[in-house]
């Protein structure tokens, strides 16, 4: 073993880790954000959680990444602890897929004929690498380029594995290595070595790959590989525990579930194995392990642990709660977003979408509550509106920062549109919250000064507030559901609200001239109309943003000019809303 062999081993490991990383990124991109939706919605039973955890981890090739995502979901309140436990169990099974891919290196092509030789990575990896570089180089966007990225990642991973295997092959002739490897006969020591090595490399798949590479020396037996694999599984929990720093209690519990799963599994599996070995003295464990044997041991261990612990999910959850107990006086802060997801943009965008939709709901609730107390003031509701207004401020600040960080990644066209939509909209949602707070202040002034409007003015205000409620409800629903058809109804109603505002101001002046209204009432009346107009403007911005998301453009002024001038549908909707809200006001006697 020379310095050049060592450098080759280090280079091979680097290629392996890099290949795994870019293959995972490509797989995550091509999923189009579907995996996180599946994880959120289809984990209502432990069995479903295990199956989904297995599937997602097999796709992204990293149990640590899956568990870190789960920690983020729990931290964000999207997923509860019992759902997370099932996924963590499944992730351990899914991560064994990499070992099976790497076991292809151990196929003996010359003995099994041409068909088997074609399955060897040395045969098909160059072809995949060539196809991958063509797709990645000549296609700048789209899923085909992402497929190229996946093929390149896989090819680099397999070349890295080959480099590691080649670099250690000379060790079989070194007596020092044969002597050192005998220490792995001690199962406790083997578990510790496997755990420490995985903590250092931060990838269980890579550590399994190293063990598979070492198997070419003929020095690794099945007996040695069993505790090594267990230790590797324990060491893989390190990234998840690190990722839970600063998270809430349930997220920390989700991270610890990964550690406990492997520690409990190791204790039980190793104990059972040692007892059975002492009774039956299995001869096959002394056999030299190949890449296939190591992949099999890895799968059997993780399947055994998942099957054993799956029926005890509730007890497992209680253990986690005892480990990180609830304390009196502790309050979980509402976590809007989780930076763990920034490494996987589609997951980060999905979390941002949840936060923006929540912000839209808060703004709508705040505005509706402010309108409800306008002539029936309620101090508690006014205080709640103020709290909501502060909350939307925090959403805008954190979302803006988070979305900018997301935009620095390489995004697909669809992802870029989603980020742009949210960046364009959070300011409008925050301003709706501000105007709701302003309306609550108007309500307070009406209450404290005992301001009374004439019957005629009240009717006009009621029609205008009904129109405002409809436009806010319509724009928020269209935004949350990404419904361009519904959004197209917003601008015609916004134009009618502008017409209502002008009409109400004209009628107010008439009442002042006829002494049916006071100057003091007029100040409050104008404040009310100003806030109504501004809210409808922000609703218009939200709707236009929703519509233009399909067109990859955000030129609001050009769109509005075009739709008002050339759209018959717009004109018809405008007339309908005018008949609904403006016509009754025109019939109303201003002197009443």
Secondary structure, 3 states (H helix, E strand, C coil): CCHHHHHHHHHHHHHHHHHHHHHHHHHHHHCCCHHHHHHHHCCCCHHHHHHHHHHHHHHHCCHHHHHHHHHHHHHCCCCCHHHHHHHHHHHHHHCCHHHHHHHHHHCCHHHHCHHHHHCCHHHHHHHHHHHHHHHHHHCCCCHHHHHHHHHHHHHHHHHHHHHHHHHHHHHHHCHHHHHHHHHHHCHHHHHHHHHHHHHHHCCHHHHHHHHHHHHHHCCCEHHHHHHHHHHHHHHCCHHHHHHCCCCCHHHHHHHHHHHHHHHHHHHHHHHHHHHHHHHHCCCHHHCECCHHHHHHHHHHHHHHHHHHHHCCHHHHHHHHHHHCCCCCCCCCCCCCCCHHHHHCHHHHHHHHHHHHHHHHHHHHHHHHHHHHCCCCCCHHHHHHHHHHHHHHHHHHHHHHHHHHHHHCCCCCHHHHHHHHHHHHHHHHHHHHHHHHHHHHHHHHHHHHCCCCCCHHHHHHHHHHHHHHHHHHHHHHHHHHHCCHHHHHHHHHHHHHHHHHHHHHHHHHHHHHHCCCCCHHHHHHHHHHHHHHHHHHHHHHHHHHHHHHHHHCCCCHHHHHHHHHHHCHHHHHHHHHHHHHHHHHHHHCCCCC
